[in-house]
Structures are given as C-alpha cells and as structure tokens.
Amino acid sequence: MERAVRTVLLVDGSATMLYYYGILLKRLEYAVFTAASAEEALRIMESTVPSLVLTAISLPEMGGIDFIKKMKGSVRTSAIPVIVLTAEEDAHVRSACLGMGCAAYLIKPVEPDRLFRTIQSVLEPTPRANIRLSTSLKAIIGEVTTEDRAERSEYATTISEGGFYLRTLSPRPKDALIPVRIFVKDREIVAKAVVLYSHVLEEGTFREPGMGMKFVEISKEDRSFLRSFIIEQLTSDILPDSSLDTEFE
C-alpha cells in the first residue's frame, strides 16, 4: 500500500535555507509549502493544514517561540506537529520549545538522513530508517543452481542503504534469497538480498513491474558508500553557500 503524501510547511527567514531545505524535502518525497515569516505561515494555515511544520526560531517579525505559542493556542493548528530547525543552540530555547510540545529540536546544519529519520518518526506509524533515492542503476541478479548460474541484467529504480527496488518483468518469489551486483558510479556493490514483495505486469495498471529487495549480506564499506552516494545525489546541486543570506539563520 502506498504511503499518503505528507505536506511540510517550512518556515525560515533565510531565502537560502528555504531553497535548500525546500528542495531537499521535495527530493525526500514530501509536498512543501514555504514561508519567510511566521505571519506568512499563519496565513497559509488559514486555508490548508500541513502534516508538519518545520520552523526556525530567528524569524524577521514574530519570533519562532511566539509563532509556536500561537499555533499551539489555536484549535485549528494545535495538533500539527512542530519540528524546530534552527541555529539557536541555547538550552533554554530548546527547553521552551520542547515544553510547548515540539516533536524535535534540530540544530543547523542537519544531515539529510537525520532530518529524514526525524520527520519519519513524527509522521509515520512505521517509520523508514533510510532515505530512498530514485535512480537508474544497472544490477545483475544471479542465482546459483546445481547445474548452472543464470544472470540477468536489470535496473534498480530506487535504492537505499538497506535495499532497492528492481525493475524486472520476471520477479522472483517472496522470500527468495538472491546474490546481486549493483553498479554505482565506478564501484561494484556485491551483496545478497531477499525479496520482500513483487509486482507483475498487469493490464490496466501503472505500477512498475519488479520486486522490492532487502540487503541481508552487504559489507560495511559498501553500505557506507551507498549512504554517501545517496546524500551526494540529494544535495550536490543545492548545497547552500554559508557566506550568503545568513541574517535569520
């Protein structure tokens, strides 16, 4: 069953931070609204109720603490979970935010995987531990039998450090344990994976045929390489320039 699309309202006085975290959240498969002030965020919430508010503390007019108080004091917005994402490392500010019911307090810059896990823990009944990246990576699925070794070149269309989805017209049965090789940049990832679920090609459906697979044997080095590759792909063209637009960070 597909997860419902979650909507995040991102509030920050820095245009650089709005751009960076806004694009990052979209790449993490969230729908995103952005607001440059608390007042703008409150106006947005007059017409829509986001799944989550992600806010800085230093805002240009109404400060973040007052913004959170106003949210929590309104029947319409009091139940919306709030995660603070700020440069404020003050223990009293942290305590005040958590005391008002904020779900988490994160200090900029925050690694994408930590941000993802935090949002997942707040919004999802079954949180994902790892970021999934949409991609197209050549993969060779090989099965060793008593007579021969059959290999088929396919493509992984999503990948995380924990597993991948293989696009194929010939999915293996659930629980099948299969040796795999996945080619990432100039590296060959050699592992074993188990089939968690599969989809066959059916007339009248738009679901991509293939199978979801979980790594059960993979080296620490290859897992670390996958994690770094995924973060690099998510952030390489949007990393903020720390020398720009820092007034409200």
QUIWO-V114900 format. One record per residue. PSI is psi as a letter, one per 30 degrees, with the letter a starting at -180 (none if undefined). Layout:
# QUIWO-V114900
psi=PSI
psi=PSI
This chain:
# QUIWO-V114900
psi=k
psi=k
psi=k
psi=k
psi=k
psi=k
psi=k
psi=k
psi=j
psi=k
psi=j
psi=k
psi=f
psi=k
psi=e
psi=e
psi=e
psi=e
psi=e
psi=e
psi=f
psi=e
psi=e
psi=e
psi=e
psi=e
psi=f
psi=g
psi=h
psi=k
psi=k
psi=k
psi=k
psi=k
psi=k
psi=f
psi=l
psi=e
psi=e
psi=e
psi=e
psi=e
psi=e
psi=e
psi=f
psi=f
psi=f
psi=k
psi=j
psi=l
psi=f
psi=k
psi=k
psi=j
psi=k
psi=l
psi=e
psi=j
psi=l
psi=f
psi=c
psi=k
psi=l
psi=e
psi=e
psi=e
psi=e
psi=e
psi=e
psi=e
psi=e
psi=f
psi=f
psi=k
psi=e
psi=e
psi=f
psi=f
psi=f
psi=k
psi=k
psi=k
psi=k
psi=k
psi=j
psi=l
psi=f
psi=j
psi=g
psi=k
psi=e
psi=e
psi=e
psi=e
psi=e
psi=e
psi=e
psi=e
psi=f
psi=f
psi=g
psi=k
psi=f
psi=l
psi=j
psi=k
psi=k
psi=k
psi=k
psi=k
psi=k
psi=e
psi=e
psi=e
psi=e
psi=e
psi=e
psi=e
psi=e
psi=e
psi=f
psi=e
psi=f
psi=k
psi=f
psi=i
psi=k
psi=k
psi=f
psi=k
psi=k
psi=k
psi=k
psi=k
psi=a
psi=j
psi=k
psi=k
psi=k
psi=k
psi=j
psi=k
psi=k
psi=k
psi=a
psi=f
psi=e
psi=l
psi=j
psi=k
psi=k
psi=k
psi=k
psi=a
psi=k
psi=k
psi=f
psi=k
psi=k
psi=l
psi=f
psi=f
psi=a
psi=l
psi=k
psi=k
psi=k
psi=k
psi=f
psi=i
psi=k
psi=l
psi=l
psi=k
psi=g
psi=k
psi=k
psi=k
psi=k
psi=l
psi=k
psi=k
psi=j
psi=j
psi=b
psi=g
psi=k
psi=j
psi=j
psi=k
psi=l
psi=k
psi=l
psi=k
psi=k
psi=e
psi=l
psi=l
psi=k
psi=l
psi=k
psi=k
psi=k
psi=g
psi=l
psi=g
psi=k
psi=k
psi=k
psi=a
psi=k
psi=k
psi=k
psi=k
psi=k
psi=f
psi=j
psi=k
psi=l
psi=e
psi=e
psi=e
psi=e
psi=e
psi=e
psi=e
psi=e
psi=e
psi=e
psi=e
psi=e
psi=e
psi=e
psi=e
psi=f
psi=e
psi=g
psi=g
psi=k
psi=k
psi=j
psi=f
psi=f
psi=k
psi=h
psi=g
psi=e
psi=g
psi=none
